[in-house]
Amino acid sequence: MPKSTISQSSVFLLALAVLASFLMARTDLPGIKQPASEPNPQPPAQGPVQSQGQYAWGVDSASPSTTLHACVTQSYGTPKYWGRYLKDVASVSKGLTKGEVAYLHDKNIKILPIYNNFSAATGYDNGKKAGQDAVNTAKALGIPSGVYLFADIEASYAADAGWIRGWYDALHASKYLPGIYENPVTGPFANAYNSAVQQNPAIGKATALWSAQPSIGVTRADKAPKFGPAKPASANNTLAWQYGIQGAACNIDTNLIDTGLLSRLW
């Protein structure tokens, strides 16, 4: 076979190979089927957590942890998390600062964020406004997505289903998850919550509840009771229990929370 014929054939075959490679690389041409490929890794889902059946001890305080940490560790034990308020509220709480965040994280203590810039939990618009304020404050502090933010509904507060729905809707529309500190025994919360869940069942599945009952007294970490919070009658995800308030040695409250919730603190 003449050498010129071999050369022309080689060029023709090479051209075909190049054309085939080009066509296979095009995903916008009809009739071209691409081989299956591994999808890009996605971050883990940031949906609500379910109970893990294991519990971690920690504290919450209205005052900065920087002034209480030494007392807590000496008198009660080492907390896995510390509940702190997002805002300054006159005569009630000192708000979390970036300096305190660094202080706690340096000690490997997670932060349970609490929003308490309200004194009544009534009205859908008020609940949604509170939720949006909590979200904006959390963003300003640098709290990452997927963390629960807890509204502090005290037993003495007026409460209704509209406020709870508004809080849920604001958090649900954000990168954060809805939580509520509540008293299911004393005050109007239980009825308000049950009505809210009837109106929107998703609230009962997605909202983490932090129960204030029963209140049996502050203890050391190694003397903490078995997890046993009171709960509302409706479907609920009660993952935290404040079982003791106002410690004698340090002005803190003691808590047990499910380790599933612990993984979604900051």
LODO-308340 format. One line per 2 residues: their letters; for each residue x negated, y negated, z of N, C-alpha, C. Coordinates in pm, 1 decimal, decimal comma. Last residue first. Example, Ala and Ser with C-alpha at 12.3 -4.5 7.8 and 13.67 -1.06 7.14 Angstrom:
! residues 2
SA = -1285,0:225,0:708,0:-1367,0:106,0:714,0:-1290,0:-3,0:787,0 | -1319,0:569,0:780,0:-1230,0:450,0:780,0:-1320,0:330,0:780,0 $
This chain:
! residues 266
WL = 2410,7:-2630,7:6832,2:2300,1:-2700,7:6768,5:2170,0:-2676,4:6845,7 | 2609,8:-2332,6:6781,9:2578,8:-2457,0:6848,3:2453,8:-2515,8:6783,5 $
RS = 2651,5:-2088,6:6672,7:2701,5:-2203,6:6598,8:2694,5:-2333,0:6679,5 | 2564,9:-1899,8:6848,5:2493,7:-1907,0:6721,6:2537,8:-2027,0:6637,3 $
LL = 2754,4:-1921,8:7047,6:2618,2:-1970,1:7073,7:2540,8:-1988,0:6943,6 | 2966,9:-1780,9:6936,3:2973,3:-1928,1:6942,5:2834,1:-1985,8:6965,5 $
GT = 2864,0:-1525,8:6978,2:2900,4:-1568,2:6843,3:2908,0:-1719,8:6835,3 | 2840,8:-1508,3:7249,6:2717,5:-1527,4:7173,5:2745,3:-1561,1:7027,2 $
DI = 3076,0:-1698,7:7435,8:3047,9:-1583,3:7352,0:2921,6:-1610,6:7268,9 | 2980,7:-1857,8:7742,0:3033,0:-1861,6:7606,1:2992,8:-1734,6:7532,3 $
LN = 3037,3:-1986,9:8061,7:3002,3:-1868,9:7984,1:3060,5:-1886,7:7844,7 | 2921,2:-2257,6:8272,0:3001,6:-2199,7:8164,9:2949,0:-2064,2:8119,6 $
TD = 2937,7:-2519,2:8515,4:2878,6:-2395,3:8463,5:2977,0:-2323,6:8372,3 | 2857,1:-2867,2:8538,4:2956,6:-2760,1:8536,7:2890,9:-2637,0:8475,7 $
IN = 2672,2:-3084,5:8762,4:2691,4:-3014,7:8634,9:2807,1:-2915,7:8651,3 | 2505,3:-3244,5:8957,9:2640,2:-3272,9:8907,0:2655,5:-3216,1:8766,0 $
CA = 2348,2:-3017,0:9180,7:2336,9:-3107,9:9065,8:2477,6:-3127,1:9009,7 | 2444,5:-2895,2:9413,6:2303,7:-2934,5:9404,1:2280,0:-3035,3:9291,8 $
AG = 2716,1:-2850,7:9362,7:2675,6:-2922,9:9483,2:2531,7:-2974,2:9473,2 | 2873,3:-2900,9:9043,4:2782,9:-2828,9:9131,4:2736,9:-2914,8:9248,4 $
QI = 3133,5:-2936,0:8888,5:3070,5:-3024,0:8986,6:2987,4:-2948,3:9091,1 | 3300,2:-2623,8:8828,6:3279,1:-2765,9:8803,0:3210,9:-2833,8:8921,8 $
GY = 3316,5:-2313,2:8652,6:3283,2:-2386,9:8773,9:3255,1:-2532,3:8742,3 | 3383,8:-2209,6:8408,2:3436,7:-2141,5:8526,4:3406,7:-2214,0:8657,2 $
QW = 3465,9:-2260,7:8103,8:3404,8:-2342,1:8207,6:3460,5:-2291,5:8341,1 | 3426,5:-2051,4:7840,7:3495,0:-2063,8:7969,7:3410,8:-2147,7:8063,7 $
AL = 3485,6:-1971,8:7495,2:3407,3:-2036,5:7600,4:3492,8:-2054,2:7725,3 | 3651,5:-1870,3:7305,5:3512,9:-1823,3:7303,3:3428,1:-1881,1:7415,1 $
TN = 3950,7:-1794,7:7190,6:3891,4:-1849,6:7312,2:3752,6:-1789,3:7330,4 | 4130,4:-1825,0:6957,0:3991,5:-1780,6:6950,3:3918,1:-1843,0:7068,9 $
NA = 4473,5:-1716,3:6932,6:4367,6:-1808,7:6972,0:4231,6:-1741,4:6961,8 | 4822,1:-1714,9:6903,6:4694,5:-1665,1:6851,8:4584,5:-1765,7:6882,9 $
SA = 4981,2:-1827,7:7213,4:4970,2:-1811,0:7068,4:4833,8:-1753,5:7030,2 | 4936,0:-1866,8:7485,4:5013,5:-1750,7:7442,3:4998,1:-1723,5:7293,1 $
PK = 4594,7:-1954,5:7583,6:4731,5:-1984,9:7543,6:4802,7:-1859,2:7494,1 | 4408,8:-1808,0:7860,4:4427,9:-1837,1:7718,1:4572,0:-1879,3:7690,8 $
AP = 4143,5:-1801,0:8101,8:4285,7:-1806,8:8070,0:4301,2:-1853,1:7925,4 | 3843,7:-1598,2:8079,0:3915,4:-1724,5:8072,7:4065,8:-1705,9:8052,5 $
GF = 3627,2:-1413,0:8172,0:3769,9:-1392,5:8191,4:3849,2:-1521,6:8187,8 | 3327,5:-1246,5:8204,6:3401,1:-1339,0:8118,0:3550,8:-1312,3:8127,5 $
KP = 3229,8:-1210,3:8541,3:3263,6:-1147,4:8414,7:3350,1:-1242,1:8333,7 | 3033,8:-1484,7:8682,3:3139,6:-1383,3:8681,8:3150,7:-1313,9:8546,2 $
AK = 2685,8:-1521,9:8768,6:2801,1:-1560,6:8687,0:2905,7:-1449,1:8685,4 | 2451,4:-1496,0:8896,3:2571,2:-1464,6:8973,7:2699,0:-1499,7:8896,4 $
DA = 2248,3:-1586,1:8741,8:2248,7:-1442,7:8771,1:2367,5:-1399,3:8857,2 | 2301,6:-1861,8:8739,4:2316,5:-1784,1:8617,2:2327,9:-1635,0:8646,5 $
RT = 2492,5:-1959,7:9029,4:2366,8:-1939,7:8958,2:2393,4:-1855,5:8834,4 | 2813,0:-2125,9:8998,9:2722,8:-2020,5:9046,5:2587,6:-2033,0:8977,9 $
VG = 3104,9:-2310,5:9083,4:2972,0:-2306,9:9021,4:2889,1:-2193,9:9082,2 | 3440,5:-2179,4:9071,2:3325,9:-2236,5:9140,1:3194,4:-2215,2:9066,9 $
IS = 3660,8:-2107,4:8931,4:3628,7:-2026,8:9048,8:3503,9:-2074,3:9122,1 | 3923,9:-2180,7:8745,6:3805,7:-2248,8:8796,9:3769,9:-2184,7:8930,3 $
PQ = 4042,1:-1974,5:8472,7:4046,5:-2020,8:8611,3:3914,6:-2085,4:8653,2 | 4013,1:-2276,1:8275,3:4078,7:-2194,9:8379,0:4047,6:-2046,7:8362,2 $
AS = 3928,6:-2415,7:8061,0:3887,8:-2466,4:8191,8:3945,7:-2384,4:8306,6 | 3808,4:-2282,0:7751,0:3906,7:-2284,2:7857,9:3848,1:-2334,6:7990,0 $
WL = 3779,9:-2366,0:7440,1:3692,1:-2366,0:7556,8:3781,5:-2386,5:7678,0 | 3836,4:-2225,9:7119,2:3887,2:-2284,5:7242,8:3787,6:-2263,4:7356,1 $
AT = 3787,8:-2291,5:6782,3:3728,6:-2229,6:6901,0:3781,8:-2301,1:7024,1 | 4001,5:-2246,6:6513,1:3963,1:-2334,8:6623,2:3906,4:-2255,0:6739,4 $
AK = 4085,5:-2057,3:6327,4:3962,7:-2132,0:6301,1:3913,6:-2216,6:6417,5 | 4322,1:-1936,8:6410,5:4211,0:-1853,8:6366,7:4079,0:-1930,1:6363,7 $
GI = 4499,5:-2136,6:6477,6:4474,1:-2031,1:6574,7:4356,3:-1943,4:6539,0 | 4508,2:-2280,8:6240,2:4449,9:-2342,6:6359,8:4413,8:-2236,4:6462,8 $
AP = 4652,4:-2131,1:6062,5:4506,4:-2135,6:6045,8:4437,9:-2195,2:6167,1 | 4924,3:-2174,6:6112,2:4858,0:-2059,0:6173,9:4705,7:-2059,9:6161,1 $
NQ = 5086,2:-2447,0:6173,1:4972,3:-2413,7:6087,0:4893,9:-2298,9:6150,1 | 5306,5:-2430,7:6340,5:5313,7:-2516,0:6221,9:5201,9:-2486,0:6122,2 $
QV = 5213,5:-2260,8:6538,6:5335,2:-2225,0:6465,9:5345,3:-2304,3:6335,8 | 5000,7:-2414,2:6629,2:4972,9:-2286,7:6562,0:5095,5:-2237,7:6484,8 $
AS = 5140,2:-2625,8:6749,1:5048,9:-2651,7:6637,3:5020,0:-2524,7:6558,8 | 5274,2:-2492,7:6955,9:5350,9:-2555,4:6848,1:5263,2:-2581,1:6725,9 $
NY = 5053,6:-2417,0:7111,9:5142,1:-2314,3:7057,4:5225,3:-2370,2:6942,5 | 4953,6:-2673,4:7181,9:4875,3:-2581,4:7098,5:4965,4:-2475,5:7034,6 $
AN = 5160,3:-2771,9:7343,5:5119,8:-2844,6:7223,6:5044,5:-2752,8:7127,1 | 5160,7:-2582,6:7548,4:5278,7:-2598,1:7463,7:5244,8:-2669,4:7333,5 $
AF = 4896,4:-2625,7:7649,7:4940,7:-2493,6:7602,8:5060,4:-2505,4:7510,0 | 4877,4:-2902,2:7733,6:4804,1:-2849,6:7618,6:4864,1:-2720,4:7564,2 $
PG = 4999,2:-3032,3:7950,3:5080,6:-3004,1:7830,9:5008,7:-2932,9:7716,8 | 4904,3:-2883,3:8273,5:4915,1:-2988,3:8173,6:4985,2:-2941,8:8047,5 $
TV = 4736,0:-2578,6:8337,0:4787,9:-2704,0:8390,5:4791,9:-2810,0:8280,6 | 4659,2:-2373,8:8153,3:4744,3:-2345,9:8269,2:4813,4:-2471,7:8319,7 $
PN = 4470,8:-2429,3:7963,3:4592,5:-2361,3:7918,6:4692,0:-2333,7:8030,0 | 4287,2:-2696,4:7901,0:4337,5:-2627,3:8018,9:4469,5:-2561,1:7980,2 $
EY = 3999,9:-2727,9:7679,6:4140,8:-2740,4:7716,9:4171,1:-2664,1:7844,9 | 3810,8:-2827,8:7405,8:3805,0:-2798,5:7547,9:3943,8:-2823,8:7603,0 $
IG = 3807,4:-2710,6:7079,1:3881,9:-2790,1:7177,2:3852,9:-2737,3:7317,3 | 3663,5:-2737,0:6749,4:3670,3:-2676,7:6881,9:3749,4:-2767,1:6974,2 $
PL = 3609,1:-2690,0:6403,2:3688,7:-2748,4:6510,6:3686,1:-2666,8:6638,8 | 3293,0:-2750,2:6237,3:3401,2:-2659,6:6274,1:3475,8:-2713,7:6395,3 $
YK = 3172,4:-2953,3:5957,4:3170,6:-2900,7:6093,3:3292,7:-2812,4:6119,6 | 3194,5:-3080,3:5723,5:3099,0:-2970,1:5725,4:3089,3:-2905,3:5863,2 $
SA = 3552,3:-3141,1:5686,6:3412,7:-3180,9:5702,1:3322,1:-3058,3:5693,9 | 3808,0:-3055,2:5695,2:3766,7:-3124,2:5572,4:3619,6:-3164,1:5575,0 $
HL = 3824,3:-2961,7:5952,4:3830,9:-2864,4:5843,2:3784,1:-2925,6:5711,2 | 3831,2:-3198,9:6096,6:3712,3:-3112,5:6106,1:3707,7:-3014,3:5990,2 $
AD = 4084,2:-3296,3:6017,3:3963,4:-3377,4:5999,6:3837,7:-3291,5:6003,3 | 4255,3:-3085,1:6092,7:4243,9:-3124,7:5951,8:4117,8:-3206,1:5926,2 $
YW = 4222,0:-3079,8:6375,3:4185,1:-2964,6:6292,7:4163,4:-3007,0:6147,3 | 4326,7:-3333,0:6442,4:4188,0:-3297,5:6474,7:4140,1:-3182,9:6386,3 $
GR = 4592,8:-3295,6:6351,8:4507,7:-3399,6:6294,5:4360,0:-3373,5:6319,7 | 4679,7:-3087,1:6516,9:4674,7:-3066,3:6372,1:4585,2:-3169,9:6305,1 $
IW = 4662,7:-3220,3:6763,3:4581,2:-3100,3:6740,9:4569,7:-3072,1:6591,3 | 4854,9:-3420,2:6725,9:4714,1:-3455,1:6748,9:4624,2:-3336,6:6718,6 $
GA = 5090,6:-3264,0:6694,3:5042,4:-3350,8:6587,5:4895,8:-3385,7:6604,1 | 5138,7:-3139,2:6936,7:5093,6:-3058,3:6823,4:5035,6:-3144,5:6712,3 $
DA = 5007,6:-3336,8:7212,3:5113,3:-3280,9:7128,8:5052,4:-3209,0:7008,6 | 4949,6:-3462,4:7543,0:4903,4:-3387,7:7425,0:5023,1:-3339,0:7345,4 $
AY = 4817,3:-3664,6:7799,8:4932,2:-3629,9:7716,8:4879,2:-3561,6:7590,9 | 4575,2:-3540,9:8033,6:4609,0:-3613,1:7910,7:4744,5:-3569,8:7856,1 $
SA = 4502,7:-3382,7:8244,8:4582,6:-3501,0:8275,4:4627,2:-3578,1:8151,7 | 4334,8:-3191,8:8139,2:4467,8:-3149,4:8182,5:4559,2:-3268,8:8208,6 $
EI = 4163,5:-3321,5:7845,4:4174,2:-3296,8:7988,6:4318,9:-3261,6:8025,5 | 4015,4:-3233,3:7572,0:4153,2:-3262,0:7612,9:4167,8:-3222,2:7759,5 $
DA = 3759,8:-3303,9:7387,4:3779,8:-3285,7:7531,0:3922,0:-3328,4:7568,9 | 3668,3:-3126,2:7099,4:3746,8:-3235,7:7155,3:3775,8:-3204,1:7301,3 $
FL = 3361,5:-3011,9:6984,2:3471,8:-2987,3:7076,7:3537,8:-3116,9:7121,6 | 3232,7:-2882,2:6692,3:3249,0:-3004,6:6769,5:3374,8:-2988,2:6855,0 $
YV = 3011,7:-2629,6:6577,4:3140,5:-2664,7:6636,7:3131,0:-2797,6:6711,0 | 2828,6:-2639,3:6272,3:2829,0:-2649,3:6418,2:2969,4:-2686,6:6465,1 $
GS = 2814,7:-2651,3:5997,3:2846,6:-2523,3:6058,0:2848,8:-2522,4:6208,4 | 2538,5:-2880,5:5942,3:2667,0:-2821,2:5907,5:2686,4:-2688,5:5979,3 $
PI = 2361,8:-3048,0:6215,4:2374,7:-2981,0:6085,7:2513,3:-2921,2:6063,8 | 2335,1:-3371,7:6343,1:2386,8:-3236,5:6369,0:2412,9:-3167,9:6235,7 $
GL = 2241,0:-3631,9:6336,6:2168,1:-3529,5:6261,3:2214,9:-3387,9:6288,6 | 2377,4:-3840,4:6438,6:2281,5:-3775,2:6527,8:2197,8:-3669,6:6456,4 $
AK = 2546,5:-3896,4:6227,3:2446,8:-3996,9:6264,9:2339,7:-3938,6:6356,4 | 2711,5:-3670,5:6234,1:2623,0:-3692,6:6119,6:2510,6:-3789,4:6156,8 $
AT = 2850,4:-3718,9:6472,5:2765,4:-3600,2:6459,7:2666,0:-3616,1:6345,3 | 2991,9:-3948,2:6402,0:2893,1:-3955,4:6509,6:2796,0:-3837,2:6502,0 $
NV = 3158,2:-3844,9:6201,7:3062,8:-3950,9:6168,8:2953,4:-3963,4:6275,0 | 3305,6:-3656,7:6354,2:3224,2:-3613,3:6239,9:3118,0:-3718,0:6207,5 $
AD = 3438,0:-3824,9:6535,0:3346,2:-3721,4:6583,6:3251,9:-3676,3:6473,0 | 3593,3:-3970,4:6356,7:3492,1:-4039,9:6436,4:3389,9:-3940,2:6490,4 $
QG = 3758,5:-3767,1:6262,9:3668,8:-3834,8:6168,9:3558,7:-3910,8:6242,2 | 3895,7:-3702,5:6500,3:3813,1:-3603,8:6432,1:3714,3:-3667,6:6336,8 $
AK = 4033,4:-3940,7:6548,9:3934,9:-3891,6:6645,4:3840,2:-3791,7:6580,1 | 4200,4:-3942,5:6323,2:4102,8:-4050,1:6342,5:3994,2:-4007,7:6440,2 $
KG = 4354,5:-3717,2:6375,6:4269,0:-3718,8:6256,9:4162,0:-3827,2:6268,6 | 4484,9:-3797,2:6609,0:4399,6:-3679,4:6609,0:4304,2:-3677,4:6491,9 $
ND = 4627,0:-4017,4:6512,4:4526,1:-4036,1:6617,0:4430,8:-3917,4:6623,8 | 4799,0:-3894,7:6329,8:4700,7:-3992,0:6281,7:4590,2:-4015,1:6384,0 $
YG = 4956,7:-3730,1:6504,6:4871,2:-3672,2:6399,7:4761,9:-3769,6:6356,5 | 4988,9:-3765,6:6852,8:5002,0:-3826,4:6721,9:4904,1:-3771,4:6620,2 $
TA = 4781,6:-3745,3:7141,6:4915,2:-3747,8:7081,9:4910,4:-3817,5:6946,6 | 4600,9:-3725,5:7374,3:4591,8:-3644,7:7252,1:4730,2:-3632,4:7189,9 $
AS = 4432,6:-3984,9:7537,8:4560,4:-3918,6:7513,5:4549,5:-3846,8:7379,8 | 4187,5:-4094,5:7539,7:4246,0:-4065,7:7670,5:4386,9:-4008,4:7659,8 $
FN = 3870,2:-4069,2:7373,6:4015,3:-4084,7:7370,3:4068,3:-4047,8:7508,1 | 3607,7:-3962,0:7318,5:3638,8:-4103,6:7305,8:3789,0:-4125,2:7283,4 $
NY = 3480,1:-3716,7:7339,6:3576,4:-3755,6:7442,9:3617,2:-3902,0:7436,7 | 3332,9:-3432,4:7210,3:3385,5:-3564,5:7175,0:3495,1:-3601,1:7273,5 $
IP = 3035,9:-3247,2:7247,1:3169,1:-3275,8:7300,1:3209,5:-3417,8:7260,8 | 2820,6:-2986,8:7139,6:2864,9:-3125,6:7124,4:3011,6:-3144,0:7166,4 $
LI = 2583,3:-2813,6:7292,3:2725,9:-2797,7:7266,0:2785,8:-2938,1:7258,5 | 2258,9:-2729,9:7200,6:2349,4:-2837,2:7240,5:2491,4:-2803,5:7197,0 $
KI = 2013,0:-2500,8:7336,5:2104,8:-2546,9:7232,8:2200,1:-2651,9:7289,8 | 1683,0:-2513,5:7434,6:1820,7:-2518,0:7483,2:1908,9:-2574,4:7372,3 $
NK = 1406,6:-2520,0:7406,0:1483,2:-2410,9:7345,2:1624,8:-2398,7:7404,1 | 1286,3:-2748,2:7478,8:1298,6:-2645,9:7582,7:1381,5:-2525,6:7535,2 $
DH = 1314,3:-2902,1:7258,8:1177,4:-2867,0:7297,0:1176,8:-2757,5:7403,2 | 1585,6:-2948,5:7268,9:1535,7:-2853,6:7169,3:1392,1:-2811,0:7200,1 $
LY = 1593,8:-3141,6:7474,1:1657,6:-3010,5:7490,8:1601,7:-2907,9:7392,6 | 1442,6:-3353,2:7356,2:1409,0:-3300,8:7488,7:1466,0:-3159,9:7506,3 $
AV = 1582,3:-3409,5:7121,9:1445,0:-3358,2:7113,1:1403,0:-3293,5:7245,0 | 1818,7:-3507,7:7241,6:1822,1:-3391,8:7151,5:1684,2:-3327,3:7144,7 $
EG = 1722,9:-3731,5:7368,9:1769,8:-3619,0:7450,2:1778,8:-3491,8:7366,5 | 1664,7:-3886,2:7141,9:1559,4:-3852,5:7236,2:1598,6:-3734,4:7323,5 $
KT = 1911,4:-3921,9:7028,3:1814,9:-3839,3:6956,6:1698,0:-3799,9:7047,0 | 2164,8:-3887,5:7284,2:2072,5:-3965,2:7201,4:1977,6:-3870,2:7129,8 $
LG = 2501,6:-3867,4:7396,9:2380,2:-3799,2:7353,0:2296,6:-3892,3:7265,8 | 2641,6:-4103,9:7630,7:2635,3:-4031,9:7504,8:2499,2:-3971,8:7475,5 $
KS = 2768,3:-4065,1:7949,5:2660,7:-4123,0:7870,0:2645,0:-4037,3:7745,2 | 3107,7:-4104,2:8066,0:2995,6:-4024,5:8014,5:2893,1:-4111,9:7945,3 $
VS = 3272,8:-4280,2:8233,7:3300,5:-4136,9:8211,3:3174,8:-4060,7:8172,1 | 3238,1:-4550,6:8236,1:3274,8:-4486,5:8363,7:3304,4:-4337,1:8349,4 $
AV = 3280,6:-4565,0:7888,9:3261,5:-4638,4:8014,2:3318,6:-4562,9:8132,8 | 3116,9:-4341,5:7696,4:3252,4:-4380,8:7735,3:3240,8:-4440,2:7875,0 $
DK = 2905,6:-4275,6:7433,6:2916,3:-4346,0:7560,8:3063,1:-4380,5:7583,4 | 2943,8:-3954,2:7269,6:2959,1:-4099,3:7279,4:2945,1:-4148,9:7422,5 $
LY = 2916,3:-3682,2:7281,8:2863,5:-3750,4:7163,9:2859,4:-3902,4:7180,7 | 2809,7:-3502,6:7569,6:2906,5:-3587,5:7501,9:2841,8:-3665,8:7387,6 $
RG = 2702,1:-3162,7:7593,7:2677,7:-3306,9:7608,7:2773,7:-3385,6:7520,0 | 2619,7:-2855,9:7730,0:2728,3:-2935,6:7674,3:2705,0:-3082,7:7701,9 $
WY = 2354,1:-2660,0:7652,7:2393,5:-2769,7:7740,6:2502,8:-2848,1:7669,3 | 2231,0:-2320,0:7673,7:2291,7:-2432,8:7601,4:2332,6:-2537,2:7704,2 $
KP = 2113,4:-2150,9:7845,0:2090,9:-2125,6:7702,5:2141,0:-2241,9:7617,5 | 1956,3:-2265,4:8147,8:2070,9:-2256,8:8057,4:2029,2:-2227,0:7913,5 $
TG = 1812,0:-2107,5:8415,1:1779,4:-2168,8:8286,0:1896,5:-2155,1:8190,1 | 1936,0:-2190,1:8747,7:1881,0:-2102,8:8644,5:1858,0:-2179,1:8515,0 $
YS = 2000,7:-2338,5:8978,2:2100,2:-2250,3:8916,7:2043,7:-2152,6:8812,8 | 1790,2:-2488,7:9087,1:1904,6:-2453,6:9170,9:1994,9:-2345,9:9111,8 $
QT = 1594,7:-2526,0:8891,0:1555,1:-2487,9:9025,9:1672,0:-2432,9:9107,9 | 1742,1:-2600,2:8668,2:1658,4:-2480,8:8661,4:1616,5:-2432,7:8800,2 $
VC = 1870,6:-2835,1:8767,4:1947,4:-2718,4:8720,9:1862,0:-2592,9:8722,4 | 1658,7:-3009,3:8823,6:1749,3:-2966,4:8930,4:1823,8:-2840,1:8891,4 $
AH = 1554,5:-3043,2:8565,9:1471,6:-2984,5:8672,1:1558,8:-2932,7:8785,6 | 1776,7:-3162,6:8427,2:1721,5:-3033,1:8389,0:1641,5:-2966,9:8501,5 $
LT = 1868,7:-3417,9:8477,8:1927,2:-3306,1:8551,8:1857,0:-3172,7:8530,2 | 1780,5:-3613,0:8312,5:1778,8:-3643,5:8455,9:1822,3:-3525,0:8540,8 $
TS = 1817,2:-3502,6:8064,3:1681,2:-3540,5:8102,1:1669,8:-3570,6:8250,9 | 2084,5:-3481,4:8021,0:2013,9:-3362,2:8069,1:1873,6:-3395,1:8116,0 $
PS = 2286,1:-3758,4:8122,2:2184,0:-3698,5:8035,5:2112,6:-3579,7:8099,9 | 2617,5:-3679,7:8248,9:2491,2:-3753,9:8253,3:2387,2:-3685,3:8164,6 $
AS = 2808,7:-3492,3:8222,5:2839,1:-3625,2:8171,1:2714,9:-3712,3:8167,0 | 2732,8:-3155,3:8120,8:2720,9:-3269,2:8212,2:2759,1:-3397,6:8142,0 $
DV = 2727,2:-2795,6:8133,6:2761,0:-2921,8:8066,8:2752,6:-3033,0:8169,4 | 2539,9:-2487,5:8087,3:2599,5:-2594,7:8166,9:2649,0:-2705,5:8075,0 $
GW = 2543,2:-2125,1:8052,3:2492,9:-2259,5:8028,1:2569,6:-2361,2:8108,6 | 2503,3:-1786,6:7948,1:2528,4:-1884,3:8054,2:2468,4:-2019,0:8017,1 $
AY = 2672,7:-1580,8:7711,7:2552,9:-1654,5:7752,6:2592,3:-1763,3:7852,0 | 2794,4:-1252,3:7629,1:2813,3:-1388,9:7675,8:2683,9:-1450,0:7728,3 $
QG = 2962,6:-1039,3:7394,5:2849,4:-1065,8:7482,0:2847,3:-1214,7:7512,7 | 3161,4:-1016,1:7205,4:3171,7:-934,6:7327,3:3052,9:-945,9:7420,6 $
QS = 3182,2:-1170,3:6988,3:3080,5:-1065,6:6980,9:3081,9:-976,7:7104,8 | 3463,4:-1314,0:6826,8:3396,5:-1272,2:6949,6:3298,3:-1158,8:6925,0 $
QV = 3391,1:-1493,7:6524,2:3474,1:-1405,9:6605,5:3392,4:-1359,5:6725,7 | 3373,1:-1820,3:6377,1:3312,7:-1698,1:6430,2:3415,9:-1619,9:6509,4 $
PG = 3474,2:-1977,0:6067,1:3485,3:-1956,2:6211,8:3424,4:-1823,7:6255,3 | 3218,2:-2026,3:5809,9:3353,7:-2012,5:5861,0:3354,3:-1987,4:6010,2 $
QA = 2996,4:-2060,4:5649,8:3006,4:-2138,6:5771,9:3149,1:-2136,9:5825,7 | 2794,8:-1805,1:5503,6:2923,5:-1873,2:5517,4:2931,6:-1943,8:5651,9 $
PP = 2447,2:-1869,3:5433,2:2553,7:-1792,1:5496,0:2680,6:-1873,7:5509,1 | 2352,5:-1987,7:5103,1:2346,6:-1995,1:5249,4:2460,5:-1916,2:5310,1 $
QP = 2261,5:-1763,6:4838,5:2348,9:-1865,9:4893,2:2333,9:-1869,8:5044,8 | 2030,3:-1695,3:4578,9:2068,7:-1674,6:4718,7:2152,7:-1791,4:4768,7 $
NP = 2164,3:-1658,2:4252,3:2080,1:-1735,4:4342,4:2123,2:-1711,3:4486,0 | 2216,1:-1315,4:4141,9:2260,2:-1452,2:4168,1:2161,8:-1523,8:4259,1 $
ES = 2031,3:-1127,7:3909,2:2057,4:-1150,2:4049,8:2105,8:-1293,8:4070,3 | 2202,4:-1045,8:3602,4:2088,1:-1098,3:3676,4:2129,3:-1120,7:3820,4 $
AP = 2281,6:-847,8:3318,3:2314,3:-891,7:3453,8:2189,1:-939,9:3524,3 | 2218,4:-977,6:2988,8:2202,7:-875,6:3092,5:2233,2:-932,7:3229,5 $
QK = 2470,0:-1133,8:2787,8:2347,4:-1141,9:2866,5:2338,5:-1026,3:2964,3 | 2582,1:-1116,8:2467,3:2603,8:-1066,3:2602,7:2472,5:-1065,0:2677,1 $
IG = 2710,3:-1309,2:2224,9:2581,8:-1277,0:2285,9:2606,2:-1239,2:2430,3 | 2952,6:-1393,0:2130,8:2908,8:-1258,1:2095,5:2776,8:-1217,8:2154,6 $
PL = 2875,3:-1738,9:2085,0:2972,7:-1629,3:2098,3:2912,2:-1496,2:2058,1 | 2626,6:-1906,3:2275,9:2666,3:-1852,7:2146,4:2765,1:-1739,1:2163,7 $
DT = 2524,8:-1992,5:2513,1:2641,6:-2063,2:2463,4:2688,3:-2012,3:2327,3 | 2297,8:-1880,0:2593,7:2417,6:-1830,9:2661,2:2543,6:-1894,9:2605,0 $
RA = 2007,7:-1776,7:2435,1:2119,8:-1870,2:2427,0:2241,2:-1808,8:2493,1 | 1828,8:-1573,0:2443,0:1812,1:-1676,9:2543,9:1927,4:-1775,6:2545,3 $
ML = 1893,6:-1422,8:2224,0:1920,2:-1365,7:2355,6:1909,2:-1470,5:2465,5 | 1798,0:-1591,3:2019,6:1942,3:-1567,0:2032,8:1977,5:-1511,8:2170,3 $
FS = 1519,3:-1577,7:2064,2:1589,4:-1705,1:2072,8:1738,7:-1685,5:2095,9 | 1469,6:-1308,4:2017,7:1442,4:-1363,5:2150,4:1516,0:-1494,9:2170,6 $
AL = 1536,0:-1296,8:1744,4:1613,0:-1218,2:1842,1:1593,9:-1272,9:1982,9 | 1337,0:-1460,5:1636,3:1477,6:-1498,5:1623,1:1563,5:-1424,8:1725,2 $
VA = 1108,6:-1311,0:1696,6:1122,4:-1445,2:1751,4:1267,9:-1490,2:1748,0 | 1162,4:-1082,2:1544,5:1147,7:-1071,2:1690,8:1166,4:-1207,2:1757,2 $
LA = 1158,8:-1187,3:1284,0:1281,0:-1126,5:1336,7:1277,3:-1119,9:1489,6 | 892,5:-1263,4:1266,4:997,7:-1365,8:1259,2:1128,9:-1313,0:1315,3 $
LL = 770,2:-1015,9:1274,0:744,4:-1111,2:1381,0:852,1:-1218,8:1384,4 | 859,7:-908,2:1031,9:899,6:-844,7:1157,5:879,5:-939,4:1276,7 $
FV = 732,8:-1087,9:853,4:879,8:-1075,9:853,6:929,6:-1016,0:984,9 | 464,2:-1039,0:905,4:518,6:-1172,9:929,1:669,6:-1167,1:939,8 $
SS = 450,2:-774,2:822,0:421,5:-808,4:962,2:479,5:-944,1:997,8 | 504,4:-798,0:548,5:594,8:-721,1:634,9:575,7:-757,9:781,1 $
QS = 283,7:-943,9:463,3:416,4:-1003,2:451,3:516,3:-931,4:541,8 | 78,0:-758,9:515,0:77,9:-888,6:581,1:216,9:-951,9:578,2 $
IT = 144,9:-547,6:341,0:140,2:-524,0:485,8:149,6:-656,3:561,3 | 112,8:-677,3:94,6:245,6:-628,0:132,5:252,8:-604,4:283,0 $
SK = -160,7:-729,3:87,5:-69,4:-843,0:89,1:70,7:-801,4:133,0 | -267,3:-472,7:69,1:-283,8:-546,6:194,3:-186,8:-663,6:203,4 $
PM = -62,7:-221,8:-89,3:-146,9:-340,8:-96,5:-151,7:-414,4:37,7 | -86,8:118,4:0,0:0,0:0,0:0,0:-89,9:-122,6:0,0 $
